[in-house]
């Protein structure tokens, strides 16, 4: 079936009344949690996972995907108006977006952010449609050694691109791998690391860890923060001038291309794409001193890049079963709960599901454009919602969601324990995201490692005898060597500081 036939199949799935409704719901919720700082798509998707178990898989994934890229839109609103990013990837938007607001150009900044995000989302959706089938065909050549090597590369990439010190990122990733080993052995069925607790015989629940690390921990961190600041500027004229369009358009195109490429990389994320785009725009600008003082390119480029990166990160997860970041690990866990296993055969075996989700992204981006521009006044009013009312509500939803999975009170206790662990990790400067990646990939890595050694009769050289596996392991080794080099460590530290 050609591309147009695939897209026709996808739109026939995406435009059903149920899927349109949940696409709109995902876009609205995503925008809302993007506007409200401190919640984030990871925590929101973790909380809503139990509610989606009664939906068809395509409907649930359409809504969850809408929350993810919808948060990229909404995060720019508070970044521009009150210099408080609602989402991590919107941090860089505060640099020039808030300066534009102080100059009375808040409306133009918000419009450029929305239009740039729509353009980037549309292009990234086309990129997914074009790049996924060839990548899936390449993935069909993968066997156990290649899968193990690819997952190892993904974890190394996540460590290199994680915020904070390298040793902390490695430690958190190893902790995630160890947590993934808790439960029953795949081959023998023998319990391991359960410490006599019957509820751990099947391992720790994915939703339990996700809600604890990104739901409860976020609440604990945000309790230390003060109330929301007042709006620093009025919105003013919403439509940008012709000169602003002329300056923003090339930056939006460059941000879209850069975000699409970085989103596919292991460890890549919307935040990485946004910061890289800002650095690129400042580097090639004729007057770099304009940046930080209200340069519209500093809004258009990063906002396009973060939306393109968010959607492009679906490619390795859907086609190879390898999550590029923690949120894709969450999506992958959700698909496994629905009985759908992302792999190179996913497109051939589940064409309606794959193309339905892809086409819903374009529809969702169109909805978000309509939602964000006329309803900016409504989202601004949401900033006045007291946080003391939000935190108990979020905690209650987390507890209800975890208890509804297996009617287990001990899983609620586990969630609170992981919430405390996530809080401690954040306080000590450790990013929790690599832990979730390690937890998701750990059992898969073990399974493929043991399968490869079983087929090769215990020969460890099987990973180096196969060209693709050897190349992936070599890339992972080069990354690790680069991390050890002092010059690379200084460059990495300086990049994250900036």
N, C-alpha and C positions, 0 to 999 in steps of 0.2 A: 504494500500500500504506500502511495507516495505521500509527500508532506501535506498536500492539500486535502487528501483523503483522511489523513490522520487528524488534521485540524478540524475537518468537518465532523469527525467522530467526537473529538474533544468538545466542540461547541454544543453538539447535540446532548452531551452529558451535562455540561456546565450550565446551560440555559434552562434546565428544568426548574419549575417553580421552587422546589425544595432547596436545590443547590444554589439558586440565585439568592434565596432568603438567607441561607447560612453564610454565603459569601459576603452579603451585605452586613450580616451580624458580626462576622469576623473583622471586616473592615472598620465597623463602628467601635467594636471593643478594642481593636488594635490602636485606633486613633486616640481613644480615651486613655488607655494605659500609656500611650506615648506622651500625651499631654500632662498626665499626672506623674511627676518625678518620683522615683524611688520604688516603682512597682516593676515595670519592665516586662517584656514578652516571655522571658523564661519562667518567671514566677506565675504569670497569668496562664500560660499554656499548661504548666504543671497543675494548677488548681482546676482547670477546666477539663483535663483529661478524663476523669471519671464520668463527667456529664456526657461525654461523646460516645460512651460504649454502646449506647442504644441506637446510634446512628449507623447508616451504611458507611463503609470505610471511605468512599469517595466524598461523601458529605462532610464527614468529620475532618478529613485532611484539607478540604477546601476551606473550612472555617479556621482551622489552626494555621494554615498558610496565610490566610487573610489577616489574622492577628499579628503574625510576624512582620510582613511587609507594611501593614497598616501602622505599626508602631514607628516605623521609619518616617512616615509622614507626620504623625502627631508629635514626635519628639522635637521637631523644629519649632513648634509654636512657643513653648516655654523658653527654648533656647534663645529665640529672637526677642520675645517680649520681656522676660524677666531674668535673662542670663542664667537660666537654670535648666539644663538639658533634661528632657523627659526620658531620653534613651541614651545609652553609651555612645552610639554612633553620631549623636547630635552634639556632642561636646564641642567639636571644632566649629560648629555653626554659630556658637555663642561669640566667637572672636570678632566676626564682622557683622553678623546678623543683629546682635544687640546694639552695636554702634550705629547701624542703619536705623534702628528703632529710636535711639536717642536723638537722631537727626531728623525725626519726623517721617522716615521712610519705612516704617514697620510693615505697612500694607504691601509695598513693593517687594520687600524681603520675603514675606509670607507667600506671595503669589509666585515668585521665582522658585522658591523651595518646592511648592506644590507642582508647578509646571515641570520643573526639572526632574522631580521624582516620577511624575507620570511618563515623561519621555524615557527615562532610564528604565522604568519598569516594563514599558512596552518593548523596548529593544532587548532587554534581558530575557523576556518571555520568548521572543523570537530566537534568541541565542540558545535557550534551553531546547526549543523545538528542533533546531538545526544540529546542535552538538551532541545531544543525548543519544540518538540512535547509533552514530558511528562509535561513540565511546562504549556503548553497550555491546556492540559487535566485537570490539577489542577485548572487552571484559569476558566474552565467551571463551577466549583462549586461556583464561586464568584457571589454574587449579590450586590445590591447597598451598603449595609453596608461594605462588604469586599473591594469593590473598593474605597470607601471613606477612609477607614483605610489604605489601601495600598498607596494611594496618600499622605495621611498625613505622613506616614513613609518616603516616598520618599522625601518630602519637608524637613522634619527634618534631614534626612541624608544629603541632600544638604547643609543645614545650618551648620551642624557639620563639613563637609569636605570642606567648602568654606574657601578661604584665608581671613585673616584679623580677626578682632574682631567678637565675636559671636553676640553682640548686633547689629552691622552693618549688618551682614548677615541676621539676623531676620528682621530688618527694610526693607532691600531691597526685601526680599521675600514677606513681607506683602504688599509692594508697588506693586509688580507684581500681587498679588491676587486682590488688589483693581482695578488695571487697567483692569484686566480680567472681572470685573463686569460692566464696561462701556458698554452701549448699551441698548437693549430691554430685558425685563424680559422674561425668557423662558416660564413661565406659562401664565402670563397675557398679555404679549406683550407691557407693559407700558415702556416708555423710562425712564432710570435712569442714573444719572451722566453725561448727555450729555450737560448740560449748554446751551441748546437751539441751539446747532450746529447740523444741519441736517445730516452732514457727519458722525456723531458719533452714529447715530441711530442703525447701525449694529455693533457697537463696533470699536475698533482700529484694523487696519489690522495687522496681524501677521508679514508680511514681512516688514511693515513700522517700527515696533519696532526693529526687528532683524537688519535691515540695519542701523538704527540709532545707536543702542547700540554697534554694532560690526563692522560697516563699517565706518560711519562718525566719531565716537568717536576714533577709532584706528588712523584715519588720524590726528585728532587733537593732540593725544598723540605723534605720531611719528614726527610731525612737530617740536617738542621740541628737538628731538634728532639730533645728528650730522650726517654727511655723513658716509657711510659704511667704516669700517677700511680696510686697505690693507691686502692681504693674508699674513699670518704669516709663511707659510711653503709651500714647494713643495710637490706634492702628493707622489712621489717616487714609490717603488714597490707596486703593487696593491694586490698581493696574499699573505695572511698571511703565516707564517712559520708553521711547524708541531707543535712546542711547543705552539705557539699562538692558534692554533686550539684546542690543548689539554686543555688549560686553559679556552678557551671561551665556549666550548661545554656544560659543566655542568651548567655554569652560564646562558646560553641561555635557557636551559631546565627549570631551576628553574624560570627564568623570565617569560617564557611562561605560566607555571602553575599559578604563582602568578598573572600575568596580566589577565588571563582568569577568575580567581575567583573574583578579585577586580572589573573588568569591569562590572560584573553583579550587584554589590551592588548599592542601591540607593545613588546617589551622587558620585559614583565612576567615574573615568576618566582615560585617558591614562597617564596624568601627575602624578596622585596618584600612579598608577602602577609602573611607572618609578622610582619615588623616593623611593617607598617601596622596589623595587628590589635592588636598590643601597645600601640601608641600610642593607638589608639581606646579600648581598655579602660581604660587609665590616665587618659585624658581625661574619660571619662564616669563614672568611679568616684566614689562618695561619699567614700571615704577613699583617695585616690591614694597616700598615704604607705605603704599596705600593700604596694604593688608593689616588688619587689626584696627583700621580707622573707618570701616564701612565700605570696603570693596565688595561689589556684588558678586564678583567671581568667587570670593571666599564663601559665598552661600550656595551659588549654583553648582559648582564643582563637587564639593563634599556631599550635598544633598542628593545629587544624581548618583554619585559613587556609592553611597550607603544603600540606596534602594536597589541598584544593579547588583551590588555584592550580596545583598540579602537573598535575592531571587536566584542568582547564579549558584549559590551554595547548595541549592537543591540538586544540581547535576550529579556530583559524585555520590550523593546519598541515594538517589533514585536509580542510577545506572550501575553503580559498583557496590552499593551497600556500605559505603565508607562515609561517615559524617564528617564534614569539613570543620564543624565547630560544635560547641555544646548544644546550641539550639537545634541543630540538625540531628544530634544524638538523641535529643528529646523527641523529635519528629520520627526518627527511626524506631525508637522504643514504642511510640504510639502505634506505628504501622505493625510492629510485631504483635502488639496486644490485639490488634484487629485481625490477626491471622494473615497479614500480608508481609512477605519477606523481601525487602529491597535487594536486588541482585541484577546481574547483566541480563537475566531472563525475564526481568520484571516487565519491560516494555512489551515483549512478545506474549507473555502469559496474561498480563493485565492491561491491555491497550486502552480499554475504556477508562480505567482508573488513572493511568498515567496521563493520557491526553486530556482527560477531564480536568485534572488538577492544573495542568499547564495552561489550558485555555481559560480556566477560572482566574488565573493570575492577571490576564489582560483585562477581563471584566472587572476584577477587584480594583485594579489601578484606575480604571475609568470611574468606578464608584467613589474611590477615594478623592479623585480630583473634584467631583461634584460635592462630596461631603465637606472637604476642607475649605474650599474657597467661600461658598455662601454661609457656612456655619462657623466661621472663625469667631464671631461674637459669642456663640454658645460655648465653644471650647475655652474661651477666655474666662467665662463665668465659672467653669469647672475648677479653675485655679483657686477659687475662693472656698472650695470645699475643705472643711477642717480635717486635718490628718488624724486627729484623735478619734474620729469616727471611722476612718478607713482601716486602721490597723486591727481593731477587734474583729471587724467584718472579714478581713482577709484571713486572719487566724482561724476564725470559725469555719470559713469555707474550706481551708486546708484540712482541718480536722474531720469535717463531714465527708470531704472527698476521699480521704484515705480510709476512713471507717467503712464507707460504702463499697469499697473494693471487695473485701472479704469478711466484713462485719467483725474485724479484729481490733480490739482495743490496744493490743501490744504493738501493732503496726503504727498506731497513733503515737505511742511512746517512742518508737524508733524514729518517726518523723521529727519529733521534738529533739531527740538526741542529735540527729543530723543537722537540725536547725542550729543547735548550739555549736556543733562542729563547724558549720559554715560561717557562723559569726566569729569564731576564734580564728579561722583561716583568714578572714578579711581583716581582722584586727592585727594579725601578724604579717600582713602584706602578701598573703598567698591568694591567688585567684582560684575559686572553686571549679571553674569550667573544665580544666584538664582532668579533674577527678571524675566528673560525669563521663567524659570521653573514655577514660580508662575503664570505668565500670561497664560501659556498653561494649567496648571493643575487647575487653579482657577475655570473656568466655569465647568469643569468636576467634580470637588469636590462639587460645589454647586448643580449641577444636581443630583448627587448620594446622597448627604445629604438630599435634599428635597424629592427625590423618596423614600429613606428609611423611612423618617418620615411620608410620605403619606401612605405607605403600613402598617406601624405599628400604624397608627392613632395617630401620635404625641408622641409616646413613645420613649424617648431618650435612654432608656436602651437596645434598639434593637442592638446597637453596641457592647454591652458587653454580650448579651445573646447568640450570635453566636460565636463559638470557634475561627474560623479563624480571624474574625474581632477583637475579644478581644485580641488575641495574637499579632496581628499587632499593635494595639493601645498601648498595654503594651510595645512592643519593642520601639515604638516612645517615650513613657513616660520615659522609662529607659534611652534613649539617652539624652532627655532633662534634666533629673536629673543628669546624668553624666557630662553634660556640665556645670551645676551649681557648681559642686565640684571643689574646688581650685586646687587639685592635677591633675585632668583631664585637666583643663584649662592650667596649666603650661606645662603638657606633650604635649598638642596640640600645644601650642605656640612654644615650643622648636622644635617640629617636623617640623613645617612650617618654622621656622628660619633656620634649617639645610638644 
